[in-house]
Amino acid sequence: DEYPGLDAGTIRAVLDAGDLRQIFDALEPALRSLFADGIVDVLPRGTYQQICVVEGMPADEGPEAADSPPEPACVRQTPASELHRGHRLATDLARALNESLSRAELRSAAADIGRYSALPNLLFNEEITSRRRADAEATVPVVRNYARNERIVDEGVRITRDDLAVLEALQEERFRERLRRDRSARQRMRIGRVLMLAILLGGVVQLMRQSDPILIWQINRYVLLFVLWGLFIGLAAVVLPQPVWGGPAAVPASLLAMLAVVLYGEELAYRIVASGLLMVWMVPELGSSMVLVWAASGISAVWMLRRVRNRNQFYRALGVVSLVAAAAALAVELGAGTVPSEALVSSARAAGSVAVSTALTLFLLPLFEAAFGVTTELTLLELSDLNHPLVRRMSLESPGTFHHSQVVGMLGESAARAIGANSLLIRVGANFHDIGKMLKPRYFAENQGNSNPHDELTPRMSALVIASHVKDGIELGREWGLPETVIAFIPEHHGTSVMQYFYRKALEADSEGTVLVDDFRYPGPRPRSRETAIMMLADGCEASVRSLRRPTVSRVREMVRKIFDGKTAEGELDECALTLQELAKIRDAFIPILVGIHHQRVSYPGQREHEAQKEQESREARARARRSGPAVVSGS
């Protein structure tokens, strides 16, 4: 009764075999093999190259499931030819019994018995198949050819979605055809795009000049800016229409952002990135819905590298910006209804673009620095090392100047943090601003002992010697390859101010009124950046406070106020971007440091008498030198 379909020949072959256990032992592994491959109940008509196998889905889902049909994932895909079904089941089972049963009639009998146990373990789900077939058909582009003067849609007929797509394609094709035939139209389009870009770039450049006035004097930075924009637009034009290069998700907005923030700083970098994205978005051939992904990766790259202190920050930025770009791309794709697998591919492309951009940034930065003479914070970090040969030489040959430079650097860094200026640039500028003094260290007060070489010189000659350290410093800086932004501290920290001590000394000795104030001026130029202006103020305040006999808090504050008021009244700060509010913050930042460095010390027993005696001896020696004057020898 269990095998009603067996014929008499099959039953006789089984009985003649004698050992039924042999048949059933051979059937068990053969059936396992068929179940592993899959026994399907039915397949619809058509050609099927691959069969998608899902788990836990019955053939008939019922009305409740039809309301919200699930979308299970494929467990495996298998060729349709490898599945076992219907009329082929007995033949496939007999083939599986070849090795275990040698007699053909016994294999046939065993296969007839086994097919009653080989029930289907794969059930065809028509609803999911139909749904996936429709999704696949929707992704295939439909091409339809129309003859000339053929009507696309009749008047008064409701336009379908397909009709609308055809009409939009027709409009786009007519526009392209008109551009191909009408040369003047192409020229007008190019002129319009150039004007749009010019308006955009003009506004951006003006904003950048307001936030960084030094750009007015550095044409090379303008040129580099346009090189960055051109590089970004060129790479965008390459990858956007080419899926093999990554498509819209791979547009290297993070490359523009990383280069901009390192070369121009955080504030300007945001404007540079925004301008670059607008340029790409304004060109119809390059426009894309991925602009949100580009903006997210650009903003996050600027934020991560806003204060670069070592190259390891690039690797941290790579991790964070990659995650941001991948998440933004995934959100945009899913929001547009893209299939999850394709959305993940787009997300991976966005993250890969950030990785490539990081590598390109590290490669291009040294080239741009050398080609355009731009100083990055990475270069400043290298120059801030006190083991630099020039700084080490200054510490040995003019230790007083070296100590003065370190104090001025402390003042400048504190003031820069107070107003948001570049504290690292000020620290490096302080290290090198007086390197010219190394050539004649004894002519500067901080390096003198008991003797003063200026006692043997006229005031005008002394002024020439003092002013020469600016020229000597510039030559030394260029000889050692210092960046121009650092060399600018050498002349600008003096500006065009007057050497008051020697000027007044000349006035006292002049009875004919021949002394010209310009003979006692530094050559300039005046400070043209906030950083060099801070250096001028710090240099003047440090030297003046050092001359105070009793540097109390009130005296220090009064001296600092006089220096600030004097530089402002002389117009030395007219060409920098410092505001009155920032000047007040700088003044407040200087005072605690100056008080702490030059505070009053306790006098030990006998110290005051000894200092008074040494000062009296020094005054008498200078008086004797002035009375004796230079010797005059007459010849015959």
TORKOL-893257 format. One record per residue (C-alpha): residue in three letters; chain; residue number from 1; x, y, z. Coordinates in steps of 0.1 Angstrom, whole numbers, padded with zeros to 4 digits. Example, Ala and Ser with C-alpha at 12.3 -4.5 7.8 and 13.67 -1.06 7.14 Angstrom:
BEGIN
r;c;k;u;v;w
ALA;A;1;0123;-0045;0078
SER;A;2;0137;-0011;0071
//
This chain:
BEGIN
r;c;k;u;v;w
ASP;A;1;0000;0000;0000
GLU;A;2;0029;0024;0005
TYR;A;3;0041;0021;-0031
PRO;A;4;0009;0018;-0051
GLY;A;5;0026;0028;-0084
LEU;A;6;0051;-0001;-0084
ASP;A;7;0046;-0025;-0113
ALA;A;8;0050;-0063;-0111
GLY;A;9;0085;-0062;-0127
THR;A;10;0098;-0039;-0101
ILE;A;11;0083;-0060;-0073
ARG;A;12;0098;-0092;-0088
ALA;A;13;0133;-0075;-0091
VAL;A;14;0132;-0065;-0055
LEU;A;15;0122;-0099;-0042
ASP;A;16;0149;-0116;-0064
ALA;A;17;0175;-0095;-0048
GLY;A;18;0171;-0113;-0016
ASP;A;19;0188;-0087;0007
LEU;A;20;0164;-0057;0010
ARG;A;21;0187;-0040;0034
GLN;A;22;0212;-0035;0005
ILE;A;23;0186;-0015;-0015
PHE;A;24;0176;0008;0014
ASP;A;25;0212;0014;0025
ALA;A;26;0219;0026;-0011
LEU;A;27;0188;0047;-0012
GLU;A;28;0196;0068;0019
PRO;A;29;0227;0086;0006
ALA;A;30;0213;0090;-0028
LEU;A;31;0182;0107;-0015
ARG;A;32;0203;0130;0007
SER;A;33;0223;0140;-0024
LEU;A;34;0191;0149;-0042
PHE;A;35;0177;0169;-0013
ALA;A;36;0209;0188;-0010
ASP;A;37;0207;0198;-0047
GLY;A;38;0170;0206;-0043
ILE;A;39;0139;0189;-0054
VAL;A;40;0114;0214;-0069
ASP;A;41;0077;0209;-0072
VAL;A;42;0072;0230;-0104
LEU;A;43;0088;0257;-0124
PRO;A;44;0069;0281;-0147
ARG;A;45;0074;0282;-0184
GLY;A;46;0103;0302;-0197
THR;A;47;0141;0301;-0197
TYR;A;48;0157;0303;-0162
GLN;A;49;0194;0304;-0159
GLN;A;50;0195;0309;-0121
ILE;A;51;0171;0299;-0094
CYS;A;52;0170;0321;-0062
VAL;A;53;0164;0299;-0031
VAL;A;54;0149;0316;0000
GLU;A;55;0141;0301;0034
GLY;A;56;0109;0302;0055
MET;A;57;0085;0312;0027
PRO;A;58;0055;0289;0020
ALA;A;59;0042;0287;-0015
ASP;A;60;0008;0302;-0005
GLU;A;61;0013;0332;0018
GLY;A;62;-0023;0338;0025
PRO;A;63;-0043;0370;0025
GLU;A;64;-0026;0385;0055
ALA;A;65;0008;0382;0040
ALA;A;66;-0004;0396;0007
ASP;A;67;-0011;0430;0024
SER;A;68;0025;0434;0034
PRO;A;69;0046;0409;0015
PRO;A;70;0081;0404;0029
GLU;A;71;0112;0406;0008
PRO;A;72;0134;0377;0018
ALA;A;73;0170;0375;0008
CYS;A;74;0184;0348;-0014
VAL;A;75;0202;0320;0006
ARG;A;76;0218;0307;-0026
GLN;A;77;0215;0309;-0063
THR;A;78;0217;0276;-0083
PRO;A;79;0214;0268;-0120
ALA;A;80;0180;0255;-0130
SER;A;81;0196;0225;-0147
GLU;A;82;0209;0212;-0113
LEU;A;83;0175;0210;-0097
HIS;A;84;0156;0177;-0096
ARG;A;85;0119;0176;-0105
GLY;A;86;0090;0156;-0118
HIS;A;87;0097;0133;-0148
ARG;A;88;0135;0135;-0143
LEU;A;89;0134;0124;-0106
ALA;A;90;0136;0086;-0112
THR;A;91;0164;0091;-0138
ASP;A;92;0184;0114;-0114
LEU;A;93;0180;0089;-0086
ALA;A;94;0191;0060;-0106
ARG;A;95;0222;0079;-0116
ALA;A;96;0230;0086;-0080
LEU;A;97;0227;0048;-0073
ASN;A;98;0254;0039;-0099
GLU;A;99;0282;0034;-0074
SER;A;100;0262;0015;-0047
LEU;A;101;0242;-0009;-0069
SER;A;102;0259;-0026;-0099
ARG;A;103;0228;-0044;-0114
ALA;A;104;0208;-0022;-0138
GLU;A;105;0175;-0038;-0130
LEU;A;106;0181;-0034;-0093
ARG;A;107;0190;0003;-0097
SER;A;108;0158;0009;-0117
ALA;A;109;0137;-0009;-0090
ALA;A;110;0154;0010;-0062
ALA;A;111;0149;0043;-0081
ASP;A;112;0111;0035;-0085
ILE;A;113;0109;0028;-0047
GLY;A;114;0129;0059;-0038
ARG;A;115;0110;0084;-0058
TYR;A;116;0080;0079;-0034
SER;A;117;0102;0093;-0006
ALA;A;118;0117;0121;-0027
LEU;A;119;0091;0148;-0019
PRO;A;120;0098;0184;-0031
ASN;A;121;0118;0205;-0006
LEU;A;122;0117;0236;-0028
LEU;A;123;0083;0252;-0035
PHE;A;124;0077;0278;-0062
ASN;A;125;0066;0312;-0049
GLU;A;126;0048;0329;-0078
GLU;A;127;0041;0362;-0060
ILE;A;128;0078;0370;-0051
THR;A;129;0089;0359;-0085
SER;A;130;0065;0382;-0102
ARG;A;131;0075;0411;-0080
ARG;A;132;0112;0406;-0086
ARG;A;133;0106;0402;-0123
ALA;A;134;0088;0436;-0123
ASP;A;135;0116;0452;-0104
ALA;A;136;0142;0439;-0129
GLU;A;137;0121;0450;-0158
ALA;A;138;0119;0486;-0143
THR;A;139;0157;0489;-0143
VAL;A;140;0161;0480;-0180
PRO;A;141;0161;0512;-0201
VAL;A;142;0134;0512;-0228
VAL;A;143;0144;0524;-0262
ARG;A;144;0116;0533;-0286
ASN;A;145;0121;0547;-0321
TYR;A;146;0098;0573;-0336
ALA;A;147;0095;0581;-0373
ARG;A;148;0097;0617;-0384
ASN;A;149;0063;0635;-0379
GLU;A;150;0050;0606;-0360
ARG;A;151;0025;0617;-0333
ILE;A;152;0037;0608;-0298
VAL;A;153;0004;0616;-0279
ASP;A;154;-0030;0628;-0291
GLU;A;155;-0045;0661;-0281
GLY;A;156;-0068;0658;-0252
VAL;A;157;-0055;0624;-0241
ARG;A;158;-0042;0621;-0205
ILE;A;159;-0004;0619;-0205
THR;A;160;0011;0588;-0189
ARG;A;161;0045;0586;-0171
ASP;A;162;0060;0569;-0202
ASP;A;163;0046;0597;-0225
LEU;A;164;0062;0623;-0202
ALA;A;165;0096;0606;-0203
VAL;A;166;0094;0605;-0241
LEU;A;167;0085;0642;-0243
GLU;A;168;0113;0652;-0220
ALA;A;169;0138;0631;-0240
LEU;A;170;0125;0648;-0272
GLN;A;171;0130;0683;-0257
GLU;A;172;0165;0674;-0246
GLU;A;173;0174;0660;-0280
ARG;A;174;0160;0691;-0298
PHE;A;175;0181;0713;-0275
ARG;A;176;0213;0693;-0284
GLU;A;177;0204;0694;-0321
ARG;A;178;0200;0731;-0319
LEU;A;179;0234;0735;-0303
ARG;A;180;0250;0713;-0329
ARG;A;181;0236;0734;-0358
ASP;A;182;0236;0769;-0342
ARG;A;183;0272;0780;-0336
SER;A;184;0260;0813;-0321
ALA;A;185;0238;0795;-0295
ARG;A;186;0269;0775;-0284
GLN;A;187;0288;0807;-0280
ARG;A;188;0260;0824;-0261
MET;A;189;0259;0794;-0237
ARG;A;190;0296;0795;-0231
ILE;A;191;0295;0832;-0225
GLY;A;192;0267;0828;-0200
ARG;A;193;0285;0801;-0181
VAL;A;194;0317;0821;-0180
LEU;A;195;0298;0851;-0167
MET;A;196;0281;0830;-0140
LEU;A;197;0315;0816;-0129
ALA;A;198;0330;0851;-0130
ILE;A;199;0303;0865;-0108
LEU;A;200;0307;0836;-0084
LEU;A;201;0345;0838;-0083
GLY;A;202;0345;0876;-0079
GLY;A;203;0322;0874;-0049
VAL;A;204;0343;0846;-0033
VAL;A;205;0376;0864;-0039
GLN;A;206;0363;0896;-0024
LEU;A;207;0351;0877;0007
MET;A;208;0385;0861;0010
ARG;A;209;0403;0894;0007
GLN;A;210;0382;0908;0036
SER;A;211;0389;0879;0059
ASP;A;212;0426;0876;0048
PRO;A;213;0440;0910;0036
ILE;A;214;0474;0896;0030
LEU;A;215;0460;0880;-0002
ILE;A;216;0461;0915;-0018
TRP;A;217;0499;0912;-0017
GLN;A;218;0503;0876;-0027
ILE;A;219;0493;0869;-0063
ASN;A;220;0507;0834;-0061
ARG;A;221;0480;0825;-0036
TYR;A;222;0453;0837;-0061
VAL;A;223;0469;0815;-0088
LEU;A;224;0470;0785;-0065
LEU;A;225;0434;0790;-0056
PHE;A;226;0423;0788;-0093
VAL;A;227;0446;0758;-0097
LEU;A;228;0427;0740;-0069
TRP;A;229;0393;0748;-0084
GLY;A;230;0405;0737;-0118
LEU;A;231;0418;0704;-0104
PHE;A;232;0386;0697;-0087
ILE;A;233;0363;0705;-0116
GLY;A;234;0386;0685;-0140
LEU;A;235;0385;0654;-0118
ALA;A;236;0347;0658;-0113
ALA;A;237;0342;0660;-0151
VAL;A;238;0362;0627;-0154
VAL;A;239;0345;0606;-0128
LEU;A;240;0309;0618;-0130
PRO;A;241;0299;0603;-0164
GLN;A;242;0321;0572;-0159
PRO;A;243;0307;0545;-0135
VAL;A;244;0339;0526;-0139
TRP;A;245;0357;0555;-0121
GLY;A;246;0330;0556;-0094
GLY;A;247;0304;0579;-0108
PRO;A;248;0289;0608;-0088
ALA;A;249;0297;0593;-0055
ALA;A;250;0334;0594;-0063
VAL;A;251;0337;0632;-0069
PRO;A;252;0367;0643;-0049
ALA;A;253;0353;0671;-0028
SER;A;254;0374;0659;0001
LEU;A;255;0405;0665;-0020
LEU;A;256;0396;0701;-0025
ALA;A;257;0387;0705;0012
MET;A;258;0420;0690;0025
LEU;A;259;0442;0710;0002
ALA;A;260;0422;0742;0009
VAL;A;261;0423;0739;0047
VAL;A;262;0460;0731;0049
LEU;A;263;0470;0758;0024
TYR;A;264;0445;0786;0033
GLY;A;265;0432;0778;0068
GLU;A;266;0398;0769;0081
GLU;A;267;0378;0801;0075
LEU;A;268;0388;0804;0038
ALA;A;269;0386;0766;0032
TYR;A;270;0348;0765;0038
ARG;A;271;0343;0793;0011
ILE;A;272;0367;0775;-0013
VAL;A;273;0348;0742;-0010
ALA;A;274;0314;0759;-0013
SER;A;275;0325;0777;-0044
GLY;A;276;0339;0746;-0060
LEU;A;277;0306;0727;-0054
LEU;A;278;0286;0755;-0068
MET;A;279;0308;0755;-0100
VAL;A;280;0301;0718;-0105
TRP;A;281;0264;0722;-0097
MET;A;282;0260;0751;-0121
VAL;A;283;0272;0731;-0151
PRO;A;284;0242;0709;-0163
GLU;A;285;0264;0682;-0177
LEU;A;286;0281;0678;-0143
GLY;A;287;0251;0683;-0120
SER;A;288;0241;0655;-0096
SER;A;289;0219;0647;-0067
MET;A;290;0251;0637;-0048
VAL;A;291;0259;0673;-0040
LEU;A;292;0249;0666;-0004
VAL;A;293;0275;0638;-0002
TRP;A;294;0301;0662;-0016
ALA;A;295;0292;0689;0009
ALA;A;296;0293;0664;0038
SER;A;297;0327;0651;0029
GLY;A;298;0341;0686;0022
ILE;A;299;0329;0701;0055
SER;A;300;0340;0671;0076
ALA;A;301;0375;0672;0060
VAL;A;302;0379;0709;0068
TRP;A;303;0368;0703;0103
MET;A;304;0391;0674;0109
LEU;A;305;0422;0692;0095
ARG;A;306;0415;0727;0108
ARG;A;307;0445;0726;0131
VAL;A;308;0472;0703;0115
ARG;A;309;0499;0695;0140
ASN;A;310;0513;0663;0125
ARG;A;311;0508;0640;0095
ASN;A;312;0490;0614;0116
GLN;A;313;0459;0638;0116
PHE;A;314;0455;0629;0079
TYR;A;315;0449;0593;0088
ARG;A;316;0424;0601;0115
ALA;A;317;0407;0624;0091
LEU;A;318;0406;0596;0065
GLY;A;319;0387;0574;0089
VAL;A;320;0361;0600;0100
VAL;A;321;0355;0616;0066
SER;A;322;0352;0581;0050
LEU;A;323;0324;0572;0074
VAL;A;324;0307;0606;0069
ALA;A;325;0308;0603;0031
ALA;A;326;0297;0566;0031
ALA;A;327;0268;0574;0054
ALA;A;328;0257;0604;0034
ALA;A;329;0259;0584;0001
LEU;A;330;0239;0556;0016
ALA;A;331;0212;0580;0029
VAL;A;332;0209;0598;-0005
GLU;A;333;0207;0565;-0024
LEU;A;334;0181;0550;-0001
GLY;A;335;0161;0582;-0001
ALA;A;336;0160;0580;-0039
GLY;A;337;0146;0545;-0037
THR;A;338;0177;0527;-0049
VAL;A;339;0181;0490;-0043
PRO;A;340;0200;0484;-0010
SER;A;341;0228;0465;-0027
GLU;A;342;0234;0494;-0052
ALA;A;343;0232;0519;-0024
LEU;A;344;0260;0500;-0005
VAL;A;345;0281;0500;-0037
SER;A;346;0277;0538;-0040
SER;A;347;0286;0542;-0003
ALA;A;348;0318;0522;-0008
ARG;A;349;0327;0543;-0038
ALA;A;350;0323;0575;-0017
ALA;A;351;0345;0561;0010
GLY;A;352;0371;0550;-0016
SER;A;353;0371;0585;-0030
VAL;A;354;0381;0599;0004
ALA;A;355;0410;0574;0006
VAL;A;356;0423;0584;-0028
SER;A;357;0419;0621;-0020
THR;A;358;0439;0617;0012
ALA;A;359;0468;0601;-0007
LEU;A;360;0467;0627;-0034
THR;A;361;0467;0655;-0007
LEU;A;362;0498;0642;0009
PHE;A;363;0515;0639;-0025
LEU;A;364;0504;0673;-0039
LEU;A;365;0510;0695;-0008
PRO;A;366;0549;0696;-0011
LEU;A;367;0546;0703;-0048
PHE;A;368;0522;0732;-0043
GLU;A;369;0543;0746;-0015
ALA;A;370;0574;0746;-0036
ALA;A;371;0557;0758;-0068
PHE;A;372;0536;0786;-0053
GLY;A;373;0557;0796;-0023
VAL;A;374;0529;0789;0001
THR;A;375;0537;0780;0037
THR;A;376;0515;0753;0054
GLU;A;377;0513;0745;0091
LEU;A;378;0533;0713;0085
THR;A;379;0562;0734;0073
LEU;A;380;0558;0757;0103
LEU;A;381;0559;0728;0126
GLU;A;382;0593;0717;0112
LEU;A;383;0606;0753;0115
SER;A;384;0594;0756;0151
ASP;A;385;0621;0731;0162
LEU;A;386;0647;0750;0183
ASN;A;387;0674;0727;0168
HIS;A;388;0672;0745;0135
PRO;A;389;0708;0756;0126
LEU;A;390;0700;0793;0126
VAL;A;391;0682;0792;0159
ARG;A;392;0710;0771;0175
ARG;A;393;0736;0794;0161
MET;A;394;0718;0824;0176
SER;A;395;0716;0808;0210
LEU;A;396;0754;0804;0210
GLU;A;397;0765;0836;0193
SER;A;398;0739;0861;0207
PRO;A;399;0722;0845;0237
GLY;A;400;0706;0877;0248
THR;A;401;0688;0879;0214
PHE;A;402;0678;0843;0217
HIS;A;403;0662;0848;0251
HIS;A;404;0645;0880;0238
SER;A;405;0631;0859;0209
GLN;A;406;0617;0833;0232
VAL;A;407;0600;0859;0254
VAL;A;408;0585;0877;0224
GLY;A;409;0573;0843;0211
MET;A;410;0555;0836;0244
LEU;A;411;0538;0870;0242
GLY;A;412;0529;0866;0206
GLU;A;413;0514;0831;0211
SER;A;414;0493;0843;0240
ALA;A;415;0480;0873;0220
ALA;A;416;0473;0851;0189
ARG;A;417;0451;0827;0209
ALA;A;418;0432;0856;0224
ILE;A;419;0422;0870;0190
GLY;A;420;0422;0838;0169
ALA;A;421;0453;0845;0149
ASN;A;422;0479;0819;0138
SER;A;423;0499;0812;0170
LEU;A;424;0522;0787;0153
LEU;A;425;0532;0813;0126
ILE;A;426;0540;0838;0154
ARG;A;427;0561;0813;0173
VAL;A;428;0582;0806;0142
GLY;A;429;0584;0842;0133
ALA;A;430;0596;0850;0168
ASN;A;431;0624;0825;0164
PHE;A;432;0637;0841;0133
HIS;A;433;0627;0878;0135
ASP;A;434;0661;0890;0149
ILE;A;435;0685;0865;0132
GLY;A;436;0703;0895;0115
LYS;A;437;0716;0905;0150
MET;A;438;0739;0875;0149
LEU;A;439;0764;0892;0126
LYS;A;440;0770;0921;0151
PRO;A;441;0756;0909;0184
ARG;A;442;0776;0934;0206
TYR;A;443;0758;0964;0191
PHE;A;444;0725;0953;0206
ALA;A;445;0716;0960;0242
GLU;A;446;0705;0924;0252
ASN;A;447;0740;0911;0242
GLN;A;448;0762;0938;0258
GLY;A;449;0782;0935;0289
ASN;A;450;0798;0965;0307
SER;A;451;0809;0981;0274
ASN;A;452;0788;0997;0248
PRO;A;453;0802;1000;0212
HIS;A;454;0778;1028;0204
ASP;A;455;0797;1050;0228
GLU;A;456;0824;1052;0201
LEU;A;457;0800;1059;0172
THR;A;458;0779;1089;0161
PRO;A;459;0741;1086;0165
ARG;A;460;0737;1084;0127
MET;A;461;0763;1056;0124
SER;A;462;0747;1037;0153
ALA;A;463;0713;1040;0136
LEU;A;464;0728;1025;0104
VAL;A;465;0743;0996;0123
ILE;A;466;0711;0989;0141
ALA;A;467;0690;0991;0109
SER;A;468;0714;0968;0090
HIS;A;469;0702;0938;0111
VAL;A;470;0670;0939;0091
LYS;A;471;0688;0936;0057
ASP;A;472;0712;0910;0071
GLY;A;473;0683;0890;0085
ILE;A;474;0664;0889;0052
GLU;A;475;0695;0877;0034
LEU;A;476;0702;0850;0060
GLY;A;477;0665;0839;0058
ARG;A;478;0666;0835;0021
GLU;A;479;0700;0819;0021
TRP;A;480;0685;0792;0045
GLY;A;481;0653;0788;0024
LEU;A;482;0629;0803;0050
PRO;A;483;0593;0808;0036
GLU;A;484;0585;0844;0027
THR;A;485;0557;0844;0053
VAL;A;486;0584;0839;0080
ILE;A;487;0609;0863;0064
ALA;A;488;0581;0890;0065
PHE;A;489;0585;0891;0103
ILE;A;490;0621;0905;0100
PRO;A;491;0613;0939;0084
GLU;A;492;0576;0942;0094
HIS;A;493;0581;0938;0132
HIS;A;494;0600;0972;0131
GLY;A;495;0579;0987;0103
THR;A;496;0589;1023;0096
SER;A;497;0593;1033;0133
VAL;A;498;0620;1057;0145
MET;A;499;0650;1047;0166
GLN;A;500;0640;1072;0193
TYR;A;501;0672;1068;0215
PHE;A;502;0696;1076;0187
TYR;A;503;0673;1103;0172
ARG;A;504;0671;1122;0204
LYS;A;505;0708;1118;0210
ALA;A;506;0715;1133;0176
LEU;A;507;0691;1162;0183
GLU;A;508;0710;1169;0215
ALA;A;509;0743;1170;0197
ASP;A;510;0730;1190;0167
SER;A;511;0732;1228;0169
GLU;A;512;0726;1235;0132
GLY;A;513;0693;1217;0128
THR;A;514;0706;1193;0101
VAL;A;515;0692;1161;0117
LEU;A;516;0665;1144;0096
VAL;A;517;0641;1120;0113
ASP;A;518;0641;1097;0082
ASP;A;519;0678;1089;0088
PHE;A;520;0667;1071;0119
ARG;A;521;0638;1051;0106
TYR;A;522;0637;1014;0099
PRO;A;523;0632;1006;0062
GLY;A;524;0598;0989;0066
PRO;A;525;0574;0979;0053
ARG;A;526;0547;0983;0080
PRO;A;527;0530;0951;0093
ARG;A;528;0505;0937;0067
SER;A;529;0491;0909;0087
ARG;A;530;0478;0904;0122
GLU;A;531;0507;0881;0131
THR;A;532;0535;0906;0122
ALA;A;533;0516;0934;0139
ILE;A;534;0514;0913;0171
MET;A;535;0552;0907;0168
MET;A;536;0558;0945;0165
LEU;A;537;0538;0951;0197
ALA;A;538;0554;0922;0216
ASP;A;539;0589;0933;0206
GLY;A;540;0584;0969;0217
CYS;A;541;0567;0959;0249
GLU;A;542;0593;0933;0259
ALA;A;543;0622;0957;0253
SER;A;544;0606;0986;0271
VAL;A;545;0595;0967;0302
ARG;A;546;0630;0952;0304
SER;A;547;0643;0987;0309
LEU;A;548;0621;0995;0339
ARG;A;549;0640;0996;0372
ARG;A;550;0610;0986;0393
PRO;A;551;0586;0966;0370
THR;A;552;0554;0967;0392
VAL;A;553;0521;0958;0378
SER;A;554;0510;0994;0374
ARG;A;555;0542;1004;0357
VAL;A;556;0541;0975;0333
ARG;A;557;0505;0982;0324
GLU;A;558;0513;1019;0318
MET;A;559;0544;1010;0296
VAL;A;560;0524;0986;0275
ARG;A;561;0497;1012;0270
LYS;A;562;0522;1038;0259
ILE;A;563;0537;1013;0233
PHE;A;564;0503;1005;0219
ASP;A;565;0492;1042;0218
GLY;A;566;0525;1052;0202
LYS;A;567;0524;1025;0174
THR;A;568;0487;1034;0167
ALA;A;569;0494;1071;0166
GLU;A;570;0524;1067;0142
GLY;A;571;0502;1047;0118
GLU;A;572;0523;1016;0121
LEU;A;573;0492;0994;0124
ASP;A;574;0473;1010;0095
GLU;A;575;0479;0982;0070
CYS;A;576;0471;0952;0091
ALA;A;577;0436;0939;0100
LEU;A;578;0437;0945;0137
THR;A;579;0406;0961;0153
LEU;A;580;0405;0982;0185
GLN;A;581;0388;0953;0202
GLU;A;582;0416;0929;0192
LEU;A;583;0442;0954;0204
ALA;A;584;0426;0955;0238
LYS;A;585;0427;0917;0240
ILE;A;586;0463;0917;0229
ARG;A;587;0472;0942;0256
ASP;A;588;0454;0922;0283
ALA;A;589;0473;0891;0271
PHE;A;590;0507;0907;0273
ILE;A;591;0505;0922;0308
PRO;A;592;0504;0889;0329
ILE;A;593;0533;0874;0311
LEU;A;594;0555;0906;0313
VAL;A;595;0547;0909;0350
GLY;A;596;0556;0873;0356
ILE;A;597;0589;0875;0337
HIS;A;598;0601;0908;0351
HIS;A;599;0587;0906;0386
GLN;A;600;0605;0923;0415
ARG;A;601;0629;0900;0433
VAL;A;602;0640;0901;0470
SER;A;603;0673;0920;0476
TYR;A;604;0698;0900;0496
PRO;A;605;0720;0918;0522
GLY;A;606;0746;0940;0505
GLN;A;607;0731;0935;0471
ARG;A;608;0717;0970;0467
GLU;A;609;0750;0986;0477
HIS;A;610;0769;0964;0453
GLU;A;611;0745;0972;0424
ALA;A;612;0747;1009;0432
GLN;A;613;0785;1008;0432
LYS;A;614;0786;0989;0399
GLU;A;615;0762;1014;0383
GLN;A;616;0783;1044;0395
GLU;A;617;0815;1028;0380
SER;A;618;0797;1023;0347
ARG;A;619;0785;1059;0346
GLU;A;620;0820;1072;0353
ALA;A;621;0835;1050;0326
ARG;A;622;0811;1063;0300
ALA;A;623;0817;1099;0310
ARG;A;624;0855;1094;0307
ALA;A;625;0850;1079;0272
ARG;A;626;0829;1109;0261
ARG;A;627;0854;1134;0274
SER;A;628;0884;1118;0259
GLY;A;629;0869;1115;0224
PRO;A;630;0887;1100;0194
ALA;A;631;0924;1108;0190
VAL;A;632;0934;1131;0161
VAL;A;633;0967;1127;0144
SER;A;634;0981;1153;0120
GLY;A;635;1006;1145;0093
SER;A;636;1030;1165;0073
//
